[in-house]
Amino acid sequence: MDIDLNADLGEGFGPWRMGEDEALLELVSSANVACGFHAGDPVIMDRTVRMAQARGVDVGAHVGFPDLQGFGRRPMQIDTGELVTYVTYQLGALAGIARTAGHRMTHMSFHGALGNMAAADAALAGPLVRAVADFDRGLIISSSVSRAIEDAAERCGLRVATTFLADRACDGEGLLIPRKLPGAVIHDRDTVLARVRQLLEEGTVSTYDGKTIPMKVHSILLHGDTPGAVALALAVRGVVEEAGRIVPISRQLA
């Protein structure tokens, strides 16, 4: 079994750091790099891309709302046409920095509230996914389970790598539970590892309300901004290596 292990990185701003990017880059095969809207800035983006390149780690654009104060986790009511330009802007920013560093942007993902809204709304997912296709049809969309995003990608001829968020609860359709609900973010290490083992061994996940649903994924994501992220990533990597190989999505879907 080939599984990508990825994390959201580059999420500081100016002199403020968030997460332990350098340590996580030793453990993951793909990095989703914040593009300056919900977090990050040009210097941090450049540094993160160059660190990833030195370790042979793939990089992708982590595209979010223009919401530094809310870290992109607050829903925003923005005209869809305007959002499309925001997506294009962020893709272009990371692609340019990666190219200058001699690296290549292989994928993209929607961050936080923007990702949750697109995942649940086909009318929003369509134009945003079309923007990705218009920018570069070779990009892979990394997304948690979402029929809206998957259908839009199929119409645009884009590949989707389904990603399992090991520390986030989901509903019966595989959509992420809002963070405001108790238990939406799973902090217990043993619970997270048990979820990963269940996914790899049985091809299923347990939902927020205790049901079991099938799920086939290409990638497992861990959030780098949570306490103990590096230790948890190391433990998850160990579980994945027991079941198969860690392979970036760009090689899985080549």
Phi and psi in degrees as GROMACS dihedral restraints (atoms count N, CA, C in turn):
[ dihedral_restraints ]
;  ai    aj    ak    al  type     phi  dphi    fc
    3     4     5     6     1  -104.1    20    10
    4     5     6     7     1   126.1    20    10
    6     7     8     9     1  -134.0    20    10
    7     8     9    10     1   134.5    20    10
    9    10    11    12     1   -84.3    20    10
   10    11    12    13     1   142.1    20    10
   12    13    14    15     1  -117.4    20    10
   13    14    15    16     1   121.3    20    10
   15    16    17    18     1  -134.9    20    10
   16    17    18    19     1   163.5    20    10
   18    19    20    21     1  -146.0    20    10
   19    20    21    22     1   155.5    20    10
   21    22    23    24     1   -87.0    20    10
   22    23    24    25     1   118.8    20    10
   24    25    26    27     1  -126.7    20    10
   25    26    27    28     1   176.2    20    10
   27    28    29    30     1    67.4    20    10
   28    29    30    31     1    31.8    20    10
   30    31    32    33     1   -99.1    20    10
   31    32    33    34     1    21.7    20    10
   33    34    35    36     1   -86.0    20    10
   34    35    36    37     1  -166.9    20    10
   36    37    38    39     1  -159.6    20    10
   37    38    39    40     1   122.5    20    10
   39    40    41    42     1    57.0    20    10
   40    41    42    43     1  -128.3    20    10
   42    43    44    45     1   -79.9    20    10
   43    44    45    46     1    -6.0    20    10
   45    46    47    48     1   -87.8    20    10
   46    47    48    49     1   124.9    20    10
   48    49    50    51     1  -101.7    20    10
   49    50    51    52     1   146.4    20    10
   51    52    53    54     1  -133.8    20    10
   52    53    54    55     1   127.1    20    10
   54    55    56    57     1    80.3    20    10
   55    56    57    58     1   170.6    20    10
   57    58    59    60     1  -111.8    20    10
   58    59    60    61     1    74.5    20    10
   60    61    62    63     1   -58.7    20    10
   61    62    63    64     1   -45.5    20    10
   63    64    65    66     1   -62.4    20    10
   64    65    66    67     1   -42.0    20    10
   66    67    68    69     1   -67.3    20    10
   67    68    69    70     1   -41.4    20    10
   69    70    71    72     1   -65.8    20    10
   70    71    72    73     1   -33.0    20    10
   72    73    74    75     1   -66.9    20    10
   73    74    75    76     1   -16.0    20    10
   75    76    77    78     1   -79.4    20    10
   76    77    78    79     1   -12.8    20    10
   78    79    80    81     1  -113.2    20    10
   79    80    81    82     1   -25.9    20    10
   81    82    83    84     1   -97.2    20    10
   82    83    84    85     1   166.3    20    10
   84    85    86    87     1  -108.9    20    10
   85    86    87    88     1   -14.8    20    10
   87    88    89    90     1  -141.2    20    10
   88    89    90    91     1   145.6    20    10
   90    91    92    93     1  -125.3    20    10
   91    92    93    94     1   132.6    20    10
   93    94    95    96     1   -99.0    20    10
   94    95    96    97     1   113.7    20    10
   96    97    98    99     1  -101.2    20    10
   97    98    99   100     1   123.2    20    10
   99   100   101   102     1   -59.7    20    10
  100   101   102   103     1   139.9    20    10
  102   103   104   105     1  -109.5    20    10
  103   104   105   106     1    19.7    20    10
  105   106   107   108     1    99.5    20    10
  106   107   108   109     1    -7.7    20    10
  108   109   110   111     1   -91.4    20    10
  109   110   111   112     1   -56.3    20    10
  111   112   113   114     1   -90.5    20    10
  112   113   114   115     1   -19.2    20    10
  114   115   116   117     1  -173.4    20    10
  115   116   117   118     1   170.2    20    10
  117   118   119   120     1    84.9    20    10
  118   119   120   121     1   166.1    20    10
  120   121   122   123     1  -156.4    20    10
  121   122   123   124     1   172.6    20    10
  123   124   125   126     1   -56.2    20    10
  124   125   126   127     1   -39.9    20    10
  126   127   128   129     1   -67.4    20    10
  127   128   129   130     1   -44.4    20    10
  129   130   131   132     1   -65.9    20    10
  130   131   132   133     1   -40.7    20    10
  132   133   134   135     1   -59.1    20    10
  133   134   135   136     1   -47.0    20    10
  135   136   137   138     1   -62.0    20    10
  136   137   138   139     1   -45.7    20    10
  138   139   140   141     1   -63.0    20    10
  139   140   141   142     1   -42.6    20    10
  141   142   143   144     1   -65.1    20    10
  142   143   144   145     1   -43.7    20    10
  144   145   146   147     1   -62.1    20    10
  145   146   147   148     1   -42.7    20    10
  147   148   149   150     1   -68.9    20    10
  148   149   150   151     1   -36.5    20    10
  150   151   152   153     1   -65.3    20    10
  151   152   153   154     1   -40.2    20    10
  153   154   155   156     1   -64.3    20    10
  154   155   156   157     1   -44.2    20    10
  156   157   158   159     1   -59.7    20    10
  157   158   159   160     1   -42.0    20    10
  159   160   161   162     1   -63.5    20    10
  160   161   162   163     1   -23.0    20    10
  162   163   164   165     1  -106.3    20    10
  163   164   165   166     1     4.6    20    10
  165   166   167   168     1    71.6    20    10
  166   167   168   169     1    28.3    20    10
  168   169   170   171     1   -98.9    20    10
  169   170   171   172     1   133.2    20    10
  171   172   173   174     1   -65.8    20    10
  172   173   174   175     1   151.6    20    10
  174   175   176   177     1  -125.2    20    10
  175   176   177   178     1   145.9    20    10
  177   178   179   180     1  -139.5    20    10
  178   179   180   181     1   159.0    20    10
  180   181   182   183     1   -82.2    20    10
  181   182   183   184     1   127.7    20    10
  183   184   185   186     1  -102.4    20    10
  184   185   186   187     1   103.5    20    10
  186   187   188   189     1  -101.0    20    10
  187   188   189   190     1   125.8    20    10
  189   190   191   192     1  -137.8    20    10
  190   191   192   193     1  -176.2    20    10
  192   193   194   195     1   -68.6    20    10
  193   194   195   196     1   156.4    20    10
  195   196   197   198     1   -76.9    20    10
  196   197   198   199     1    80.9    20    10
  198   199   200   201     1  -148.9    20    10
  199   200   201   202     1    70.0    20    10
  201   202   203   204     1   -62.3    20    10
  202   203   204   205     1   -41.3    20    10
  204   205   206   207     1   -66.3    20    10
  205   206   207   208     1   -35.7    20    10
  207   208   209   210     1   -97.1    20    10
  208   209   210   211     1     5.4    20    10
  210   211   212   213     1    57.6    20    10
  211   212   213   214     1    26.5    20    10
  213   214   215   216     1    71.0    20    10
  214   215   216   217     1    13.0    20    10
  216   217   218   219     1  -102.6    20    10
  217   218   219   220     1     6.1    20    10
  219   220   221   222     1  -103.5    20    10
  220   221   222   223     1   127.2    20    10
  222   223   224   225     1   -58.9    20    10
  223   224   225   226     1   138.1    20    10
  225   226   227   228     1  -128.3    20    10
  226   227   228   229     1   139.7    20    10
  228   229   230   231     1   -94.0    20    10
  229   230   231   232     1   100.1    20    10
  231   232   233   234     1  -129.1    20    10
  232   233   234   235     1   138.8    20    10
  234   235   236   237     1   -52.0    20    10
  235   236   237   238     1   135.3    20    10
  237   238   239   240     1   -59.4    20    10
  238   239   240   241     1   -41.1    20    10
  240   241   242   243     1   -60.6    20    10
  241   242   243   244     1   -37.0    20    10
  243   244   245   246     1   -67.5    20    10
  244   245   246   247     1   -41.2    20    10
  246   247   248   249     1   -61.2    20    10
  247   248   249   250     1   -38.3    20    10
  249   250   251   252     1   -58.0    20    10
  250   251   252   253     1   -42.9    20    10
  252   253   254   255     1   -67.6    20    10
  253   254   255   256     1   -32.7    20    10
  255   256   257   258     1   -64.2    20    10
  256   257   258   259     1   -41.3    20    10
  258   259   260   261     1   -62.7    20    10
  259   260   261   262     1   -48.0    20    10
  261   262   263   264     1   -60.0    20    10
  262   263   264   265     1   -43.2    20    10
  264   265   266   267     1   -58.4    20    10
  265   266   267   268     1   -46.4    20    10
  267   268   269   270     1   -70.4    20    10
  268   269   270   271     1   -38.5    20    10
  270   271   272   273     1   -61.2    20    10
  271   272   273   274     1   -45.5    20    10
  273   274   275   276     1   -63.3    20    10
  274   275   276   277     1   -37.4    20    10
  276   277   278   279     1   -62.6    20    10
  277   278   279   280     1   -49.0    20    10
  279   280   281   282     1   -72.5    20    10
  280   281   282   283     1   -37.5    20    10
  282   283   284   285     1   -60.1    20    10
  283   284   285   286     1   -40.9    20    10
  285   286   287   288     1   -66.7    20    10
  286   287   288   289     1   -42.7    20    10
  288   289   290   291     1   -66.5    20    10
  289   290   291   292     1   -41.3    20    10
  291   292   293   294     1   -63.0    20    10
  292   293   294   295     1   -43.6    20    10
  294   295   296   297     1   -62.5    20    10
  295   296   297   298     1   -42.6    20    10
  297   298   299   300     1   -63.9    20    10
  298   299   300   301     1   -33.4    20    10
  300   301   302   303     1   -82.0    20    10
  301   302   303   304     1    -2.8    20    10
  303   304   305   306     1    81.1    20    10
  304   305   306   307     1    16.4    20    10
  306   307   308   309     1  -108.3    20    10
  307   308   309   310     1  -178.9    20    10
  309   310   311   312     1  -136.3    20    10
  310   311   312   313     1   134.0    20    10
  312   313   314   315     1   -81.2    20    10
  313   314   315   316     1   120.6    20    10
  315   316   317   318     1  -103.3    20    10
  316   317   318   319     1   -21.5    20    10
  318   319   320   321     1  -153.5    20    10
  319   320   321   322     1   176.9    20    10
  321   322   323   324     1  -148.5    20    10
  322   323   324   325     1   160.9    20    10
  324   325   326   327     1  -147.8    20    10
  325   326   327   328     1   153.7    20    10
  327   328   329   330     1   -92.4    20    10
  328   329   330   331     1   131.9    20    10
  330   331   332   333     1   -93.1    20    10
  331   332   333   334     1   146.9    20    10
  333   334   335   336     1    49.9    20    10
  334   335   336   337     1  -129.7    20    10
  336   337   338   339     1   -62.5    20    10
  337   338   339   340     1   -36.4    20    10
  339   340   341   342     1   -62.8    20    10
  340   341   342   343     1   -43.5    20    10
  342   343   344   345     1   -64.7    20    10
  343   344   345   346     1   -42.9    20    10
  345   346   347   348     1   -64.6    20    10
  346   347   348   349     1   -40.1    20    10
  348   349   350   351     1   -68.3    20    10
  349   350   351   352     1   -42.9    20    10
  351   352   353   354     1   -66.3    20    10
  352   353   354   355     1   -37.5    20    10
  354   355   356   357     1   -63.9    20    10
  355   356   357   358     1   -29.5    20    10
  357   358   359   360     1  -100.8    20    10
  358   359   360   361     1    -1.8    20    10
  360   361   362   363     1  -136.5    20    10
  361   362   363   364     1   104.3    20    10
  363   364   365   366     1   -61.9    20    10
  364   365   366   367     1   -32.5    20    10
  366   367   368   369     1   -66.8    20    10
  367   368   369   370     1   -28.8    20    10
  369   370   371   372     1   -87.9    20    10
  370   371   372   373     1   -40.2    20    10
  372   373   374   375     1   -60.6    20    10
  373   374   375   376     1   -39.7    20    10
  375   376   377   378     1   -55.0    20    10
  376   377   378   379     1   -57.5    20    10
  378   379   380   381     1   -64.8    20    10
  379   380   381   382     1   -35.7    20    10
  381   382   383   384     1   -69.0    20    10
  382   383   384   385     1   -42.1    20    10
  384   385   386   387     1   -67.7    20    10
  385   386   387   388     1   -38.0    20    10
  387   388   389   390     1   -60.0    20    10
  388   389   390   391     1   -36.5    20    10
  390   391   392   393     1   -62.6    20    10
  391   392   393   394     1   -38.5    20    10
  393   394   395   396     1   -64.6    20    10
  394   395   396   397     1   -45.0    20    10
  396   397   398   399     1   -63.3    20    10
  397   398   399   400     1   -40.4    20    10
  399   400   401   402     1   -65.1    20    10
  400   401   402   403     1   -31.0    20    10
  402   403   404   405     1   -76.2    20    10
  403   404   405   406     1   -48.4    20    10
  405   406   407   408     1  -164.8    20    10
  406   407   408   409     1   106.9    20    10
  408   409   410   411     1   -70.6    20    10
  409   410   411   412     1    -8.8    20    10
  411   412   413   414     1   -83.6    20    10
  412   413   414   415     1   -11.3    20    10
  414   415   416   417     1   -71.0    20    10
  415   416   417   418     1   146.6    20    10
  417   418   419   420     1   -99.2    20    10
  418   419   420   421     1   135.9    20    10
  420   421   422   423     1   -91.5    20    10
  421   422   423   424     1   119.3    20    10
  423   424   425   426     1   -93.3    20    10
  424   425   426   427     1   119.7    20    10
  426   427   428   429     1  -148.6    20    10
  427   428   429   430     1   144.8    20    10
  429   430   431   432     1   -65.9    20    10
  430   431   432   433     1   169.9    20    10
  432   433   434   435     1   -54.0    20    10
  433   434   435   436     1   126.1    20    10
  435   436   437   438     1  -160.6    20    10
  436   437   438   439     1   111.7    20    10
  438   439   440   441     1   -63.2    20    10
  439   440   441   442     1   -36.7    20    10
  441   442   443   444     1   -61.3    20    10
  442   443   444   445     1   -48.2    20    10
  444   445   446   447     1   -70.4    20    10
  445   446   447   448     1   -40.2    20    10
  447   448   449   450     1   -64.3    20    10
  448   449   450   451     1   -43.1    20    10
  450   451   452   453     1   -65.8    20    10
  451   452   453   454     1   -41.8    20    10
  453   454   455   456     1   -63.9    20    10
  454   455   456   457     1   -39.6    20    10
  456   457   458   459     1   -65.3    20    10
  457   458   459   460     1   -39.8    20    10
  459   460   461   462     1   -62.8    20    10
  460   461   462   463     1   -41.3    20    10
  462   463   464   465     1   -64.1    20    10
  463   464   465   466     1   -30.6    20    10
  465   466   467   468     1   -93.4    20    10
  466   467   468   469     1    -2.1    20    10
  468   469   470   471     1    74.1    20    10
  469   470   471   472     1    26.4    20    10
  471   472   473   474     1  -100.5    20    10
  472   473   474   475     1   151.1    20    10
  474   475   476   477     1   -88.7    20    10
  475   476   477   478     1   144.2    20    10
  477   478   479   480     1  -121.0    20    10
  478   479   480   481     1   130.5    20    10
  480   481   482   483     1  -104.3    20    10
  481   482   483   484     1   110.8    20    10
  483   484   485   486     1   -71.4    20    10
  484   485   486   487     1   130.6    20    10
  486   487   488   489     1  -118.3    20    10
  487   488   489   490     1   134.9    20    10
  489   490   491   492     1   -99.6    20    10
  490   491   492   493     1   123.2    20    10
  492   493   494   495     1   -91.0    20    10
  493   494   495   496     1   102.4    20    10
  495   496   497   498     1   -62.7    20    10
  496   497   498   499     1   -26.8    20    10
  498   499   500   501     1  -108.0    20    10
  499   500   501   502     1    20.2    20    10
  501   502   503   504     1  -130.2    20    10
  502   503   504   505     1   131.5    20    10
  504   505   506   507     1   -76.7    20    10
  505   506   507   508     1   150.4    20    10
  507   508   509   510     1  -129.5    20    10
  508   509   510   511     1   165.2    20    10
  510   511   512   513     1   -94.3    20    10
  511   512   513   514     1  -169.9    20    10
  513   514   515   516     1   -67.1    20    10
  514   515   516   517     1   -16.5    20    10
  516   517   518   519     1   -98.7    20    10
  517   518   519   520     1     2.3    20    10
  519   520   521   522     1    88.2    20    10
  520   521   522   523     1    -1.3    20    10
  522   523   524   525     1   -75.2    20    10
  523   524   525   526     1   147.6    20    10
  525   526   527   528     1   -70.4    20    10
  526   527   528   529     1   140.2    20    10
  528   529   530   531     1   -75.4    20    10
  529   530   531   532     1   139.0    20    10
  531   532   533   534     1   -54.2    20    10
  532   533   534   535     1   138.9    20    10
  534   535   536   537     1   -60.4    20    10
  535   536   537   538     1   -23.9    20    10
  537   538   539   540     1   -70.2    20    10
  538   539   540   541     1   -16.6    20    10
  540   541   542   543     1   -81.8    20    10
  541   542   543   544     1   143.3    20    10
  543   544   545   546     1   -63.4    20    10
  544   545   546   547     1   134.0    20    10
  546   547   548   549     1    83.9    20    10
  547   548   549   550     1     1.3    20    10
  549   550   551   552     1   -66.6    20    10
  550   551   552   553     1   -36.8    20    10
  552   553   554   555     1  -104.9    20    10
  553   554   555   556     1   123.9    20    10
  555   556   557   558     1   -95.7    20    10
  556   557   558   559     1   116.0    20    10
  558   559   560   561     1   -98.5    20    10
  559   560   561   562     1   -21.4    20    10
  561   562   563   564     1   -72.9    20    10
  562   563   564   565     1   121.4    20    10
  564   565   566   567     1   -58.8    20    10
  565   566   567   568     1   -46.2    20    10
  567   568   569   570     1   -64.5    20    10
  568   569   570   571     1   -35.3    20    10
  570   571   572   573     1   -67.2    20    10
  571   572   573   574     1   -42.7    20    10
  573   574   575   576     1   -61.3    20    10
  574   575   576   577     1   -46.2    20    10
  576   577   578   579     1   -65.9    20    10
  577   578   579   580     1   -36.2    20    10
  579   580   581   582     1   -64.8    20    10
  580   581   582   583     1   -37.9    20    10
  582   583   584   585     1   -64.6    20    10
  583   584   585   586     1   -39.9    20    10
  585   586   587   588     1   -65.7    20    10
  586   587   588   589     1   -44.4    20    10
  588   589   590   591     1   -62.4    20    10
  589   590   591   592     1   -42.0    20    10
  591   592   593   594     1   -60.6    20    10
  592   593   594   595     1   -43.8    20    10
  594   595   596   597     1   -61.5    20    10
  595   596   597   598     1   -46.9    20    10
  597   598   599   600     1   -73.9    20    10
  598   599   600   601     1   -36.1    20    10
  600   601   602   603     1   -87.2    20    10
  601   602   603   604     1   -35.0    20    10
  603   604   605   606     1  -113.9    20    10
  604   605   606   607     1   -14.6    20    10
  606   607   608   609     1    70.1    20    10
  607   608   609   610     1    28.1    20    10
  609   610   611   612     1  -134.7    20    10
  610   611   612   613     1   163.8    20    10
  612   613   614   615     1  -134.3    20    10
  613   614   615   616     1   153.1    20    10
  615   616   617   618     1   -92.7    20    10
  616   617   618   619     1   132.6    20    10
  618   619   620   621     1   -84.2    20    10
  619   620   621   622     1   173.4    20    10
  621   622   623   624     1   -58.9    20    10
  622   623   624   625     1   -34.8    20    10
  624   625   626   627     1   -95.6    20    10
  625   626   627   628     1    14.3    20    10
  627   628   629   630     1    90.6    20    10
  628   629   630   631     1     4.5    20    10
  630   631   632   633     1   -84.8    20    10
  631   632   633   634     1   169.3    20    10
  633   634   635   636     1  -119.5    20    10
  634   635   636   637     1   128.9    20    10
  636   637   638   639     1  -127.3    20    10
  637   638   639   640     1   149.8    20    10
  639   640   641   642     1   -73.3    20    10
  640   641   642   643     1   148.5    20    10
  642   643   644   645     1  -155.0    20    10
  643   644   645   646     1   123.0    20    10
  645   646   647   648     1  -109.8    20    10
  646   647   648   649     1   123.4    20    10
  648   649   650   651     1  -127.6    20    10
  649   650   651   652     1   161.9    20    10
  651   652   653   654     1  -104.9    20    10
  652   653   654   655     1   -19.9    20    10
  654   655   656   657     1  -147.5    20    10
  655   656   657   658     1   152.9    20    10
  657   658   659   660     1  -122.2    20    10
  658   659   660   661     1   129.0    20    10
  660   661   662   663     1  -111.5    20    10
  661   662   663   664     1   140.2    20    10
  663   664   665   666     1  -124.0    20    10
  664   665   666   667     1   141.9    20    10
  666   667   668   669     1   -82.6    20    10
  667   668   669   670     1   125.7    20    10
  669   670   671   672     1   -78.1    20    10
  670   671   672   673     1    -9.8    20    10
  672   673   674   675     1   -95.3    20    10
  673   674   675   676     1     5.7    20    10
  675   676   677   678     1   -96.1    20    10
  676   677   678   679     1   150.9    20    10
  678   679   680   681     1   -58.9    20    10
  679   680   681   682     1   138.1    20    10
  681   682   683   684     1    72.6    20    10
  682   683   684   685     1    21.4    20    10
  684   685   686   687     1   -61.4    20    10
  685   686   687   688     1   -39.6    20    10
  687   688   689   690     1   -67.9    20    10
  688   689   690   691     1   -46.5    20    10
  690   691   692   693     1   -62.0    20    10
  691   692   693   694     1   -39.6    20    10
  693   694   695   696     1   -67.6    20    10
  694   695   696   697     1   -41.7    20    10
  696   697   698   699     1   -61.5    20    10
  697   698   699   700     1   -39.8    20    10
  699   700   701   702     1   -63.1    20    10
  700   701   702   703     1   -41.7    20    10
  702   703   704   705     1   -66.9    20    10
  703   704   705   706     1   -42.1    20    10
  705   706   707   708     1   -63.7    20    10
  706   707   708   709     1   -42.2    20    10
  708   709   710   711     1   -57.2    20    10
  709   710   711   712     1   -41.6    20    10
  711   712   713   714     1   -61.3    20    10
  712   713   714   715     1   -41.9    20    10
  714   715   716   717     1   -64.9    20    10
  715   716   717   718     1   -42.1    20    10
  717   718   719   720     1   -64.3    20    10
  718   719   720   721     1   -42.5    20    10
  720   721   722   723     1   -66.8    20    10
  721   722   723   724     1   -25.8    20    10
  723   724   725   726     1   -68.4    20    10
  724   725   726   727     1   -30.0    20    10
  726   727   728   729     1   -97.0    20    10
  727   728   729   730     1   -19.6    20    10
  729   730   731   732     1   178.8    20    10
  730   731   732   733     1  -141.9    20    10
  732   733   734   735     1  -119.2    20    10
  733   734   735   736     1   150.4    20    10
  735   736   737   738     1   -92.9    20    10
  736   737   738   739     1   115.0    20    10
  738   739   740   741     1  -135.8    20    10
  739   740   741   742     1   127.8    20    10
  741   742   743   744     1   -61.7    20    10
  742   743   744   745     1   153.1    20    10
  744   745   746   747     1   -63.0    20    10
  745   746   747   748     1   -27.8    20    10
  747   748   749   750     1   -63.5    20    10
  748   749   750   751     1   -30.8    20    10
  750   751   752   753     1   -86.3    20    10
  751   752   753   754     1   -30.7    20    10
  753   754   755   756     1   -66.3    20    10
  754   755   756   757     1   -38.4    20    10
  756   757   758   759     1  -105.0    20    10
  757   758   759   760     1    19.0    20    10
